[in-house]
Amino acid sequence: MRKKIALYFIFVLLFVAGKLGFMSFHSEIFGAYSWSDWLDALWHGLPHDLTCAGYVMALPFLLELVRAWIDGRWHTLFMRGYLRVIVVLVLLNYLADLVLYGAWGFRLDGTVMVYLLDNPMEALGQGTPLQWAVGLVALAMLSVVITWPLLRMYQDRGFEADRRSFRAKIGYSFVSLLVCGLVFVAIRGGITTSTMNIGRVYFSTEMPLNHAATNPLFSFCSTLGKQKRFDKQYRFMKDEEATMALEQLRESLVQPDSVRTSAPVKLLTNERPNILLVILEGFSGAASRVLHPEISAPSYMPNLDNLYAEGVGFTNFYANSFRTDRGVASVLASYPGQPNNSVMKDQKKCNNLQYLSKRLKENDYQLKFIHGGDVNFTNMKGFLTAGGFTEIVGDTDFPVSDRLSKWGVPDHIMFDYLYEDIVNEQSDAPFFKCMLTLSSHEPFDVEYHHYDDPYCNSVAYTDSCLGSFVDKLKQTPQWDNLLVIFVPDHCFARYPETINNHEAMRYHIPMVWGGGAVQHPLVVETLGQQTDLSATLLGQMGIAHDDFNFSKDMFDASVPHYAFYSFSDGFGFLTEECRYIQDNANDGCPLSGSQDPQGTAELWGKAYLQKLYDDLQSR
């Protein structure tokens, strides 16, 4: 057992040395950074190295359970063969990563297998023949240098008899199980709700330093089973037909010239207010009496409903998908949720999205993201870092005594923190702060007991925290130049209980803009979706957003207004006149709630989804 524990840490050291070699090899990139930056990359990347060492040593540690009862020569022979193979595989991974990084600009991941299977010569052609030749020679030499001392730990001494007593075997089995449990914790990345992911080691706004912290073995293995050719999925028509369908959509839904030339809507008192975006966990429009008076009596979100009368309230607004990772990506990165994929979990694609936060940062805004839960969950930290956030606050930034729920810090504490953070803001630059709430997430364990339905009760609790927060903030001078935007990440799947997962009402959500920076109250009935927030807000601020190709300014009459949402292997597409909902497992059969007599929503929805997956493949 001692030998295997030693091997575990030897592999950790090899991974750390590999990162030093990676940065040295690409000195044209990393030579611009200081030694402290290099050390930061090694330190923050250590969780990946601990996890990968756990993967490498998992089988040997498990075999200790067998060895406790059946000792002998077989174990030595296995370890000698295993070490030879695993060292070569690890070195091959690092060689491919070294050669390909310069051409690809990201650490080795499962993409290489897609290209090797599809076009091996193109994949290997990313490096020069000389680079591959030198690399293979270096691999052979290093494998000998590294393997030789490791094999000496397992010298073949012939037959080894098992002389341990039954009691000793029981004790050894117990120790082996304990060590295997610790290795499992290392592989998982700790005991928090999130498992190890690529974004866990991201620590800098300089993406090359985040790449340096990433272990290429982890990057490759964690993405290997997730690789998909997105441009081969959801093929409903030829590419040119999809392009024509979306052009028809634009021509059919834009307003006439007389409307398009009218004066643009101005909502803000100035174009550079401080901005607070609060993403509300699971707030369904069905729980709002403003949006659905036929269902909610009383309203479970009265404070948010009251803001509809004070600020700018959007009554025909839809979530793009059904989970937090997809909803946050739709809101912050203007990227629609996909039926069978989460773009947030794919760090390479996260690095190439169009972020509202990054555009604001380019216009001198200071960014901060606040969440009472685990910011590493579903690779959120990597996503936020790619979006330009320089400050990311999570559950570990609060004392253990504040983490009172399964998911972390409850919303009343988080809104208090947010209030103090705003009133004590010292920077002269405008700020963009984003907070994601969590208390209205299952299992809805809140210290608030006003309603029997646990979901509705949790929404009412968060709404009460929201109301107190707004009331206090109104009494401060910061309110006058503040734009506060409240928008959910998604709806709760089972409210009301009779609703089907695919129905449009399941995705109907509130969105309200408030704060002293809002000129006057306004009810907006224009049809929109979460991805439209970026273009709508940037349009009000006079900031360019033409490159946000999935975001539409809801006050721009020259663009079509519609809503798209996805659920597991299905989608819905809504316009003011028609709607089409489809489960792709039963292509060609519209689901209940579809109202599409002319077939236009079906055509547009399929073209939209097809083009979305083309875009996803290209990122």
Protein Blocks (a to p, Z undefined) as FASTA:
>chain_A
ZZmmmmmmmmmmmmmmmmmmmmmmmmmlmmmpcfklmmmmmmmmmmmmmmmmmmmmmmmm
mmmmmmmmmgcjklmmmmmmmmmmmmmmmmmmmmmmmmmmmmnopacdfklmmmmmmmmm
lmmmmpcfklmmmmmmmmmmmmmmmmmmmmmmmccebjaddfbdfklmmmmmmmmmmmmm
mmmmmmnopabfbdcdfklmgcbfblklmmmmpcfklmmmmmmmmgccfklgoifbdfkl
mmmmmmmmmmmmpccfklmmpccddfbfbfbdcddddddehiafklpmklmmmlmccdfb
lmlmmmmmmmccdfbbccfbfbfklmmmmmmnopacdfkbcfklmmklmmmcccfklmmm
mnopacddddfbdfkgghlmmmmmmnopabdcdfklpcfklmmbfnlpafklmmmmmmmm
mmmpmbfbdcddddddfklgcehiacbdfbfblmlmmmmmmmmmmmmmmmmmmmpmklmm
cccddddfbdcfkbcfkbcfkbmklmgccdddedjklmbacddfbdcdfklmmmmmmmmn
opafklmmkbccfkbckbccddddddehiacdddfkbccdddfklghiacehiacfnomm
mmmmmmmmmmmmmmmmmZZ
